[in-house]
Amino acid sequence: MSSPAHLHAPPSAEPAVMELERLLTMAGQIGDFFAPYPPERAAEGVRNHLRSYWEPRMRAALLAHIEAGAHGLAPQVVAGARLLQDEAAAKKSYYGPPKA
């Protein structure tokens, strides 16, 4: 029996750290934990967890799944991952003196 097409990770130069289905299950568990929180706090909690405990390849696979439609993910997981993505983009685009 094969997985649905939406659960296959997109091809990449780096090998997948784990199956996308397992990553989505883990992301769902994180989302379930933060579900009772107000939406903004839930997104921050998800972001902090992903930043602290997920390896960069895991985060990249989750973000690729979100870009492909985020099928099966709770809103707080999507919002938290996007916060993490926005944070990473802001760091890459800053070329000024060190921020205090």
N, C-alpha and C positions, 0 to 999 in steps of 0.2 A: 504494500500500500504506500503510495507516495503522498507527500505533503501538498497542500494547495499551492498554487503558483505564487500567491502573495506572501508565502512564508519562506521563499528562497532568497537568500542574500544576493545583492547585485554583485557581479564579478568585480574583483579588485586586485590590485597588485599584491596586497598583503593577504595571507591566509586568514580565514575567519577564526576568531578566538573560540567561538562556540556556535552551535546551531541557532539560527534566528528565532526559531520557535521557543527555545529556552530563554533567550534574551527577552522576548515579548512576555513570557510568563513572569520573569523576574520584574520587568517594568510594571506589569499589572499588579504584582504584589506590592511594589513600592507605591503605586497609585492608590491601591486599596488602603494602605496605611494612612496616607495623607488625605483621603476622601472626606473625612469629617471636618477638616480645616477649612477656613474661608479660602476661596479660589486663589487669591494672591499668595497667601501663606502656603497653600498646598503646592503651588508651582515652585515656590522658593525651596520648599522641603525636598521636592523631587530633584531640583537642580543641585542642591547641596549633596544629596545622596549620590547622584550620578558623578559629580565632580570628585567626591571623596573616595568612592568605592569601586567605580567602574573604570576599567582599563580603556585607553583611547580607542582601541579597535571596537570595543563593545559600544562605546558612545557613538562612534562613526556608523556602525551598523544600525543602531536605533535611529539616528538622524536620517539615514538613507531610507529606512522604512517609513519614517514620517513624511519625507519628501515624496514618497511613492503613494501616499494617500493615508497613512497612519491607521490602516485597517485594524480594528480590535483594540486600540489604545484609548484609555480614558483621557478626558480633556486635561486633567492636571498633569498627566505624564507628557503629553504633547507640549503643553505650556512650559513645563519645567525644562524639557529638552531644548526648546527654542530659546529659553533664557540662557542656558549654557552655551548654545550656538552663538547667540548675540554677544555674550561675554567674550567668547574666543575671537570673534570677528573684531570686536573693539580693541582687543589687545594687539592684534596683527596690524591694525590700521594706524596706530599711534606711533609717530616718529619724532615727537618733541622731547624736551628734557624730561628727566624722571619726575613722575608725579609724587607730590608730597603726601 
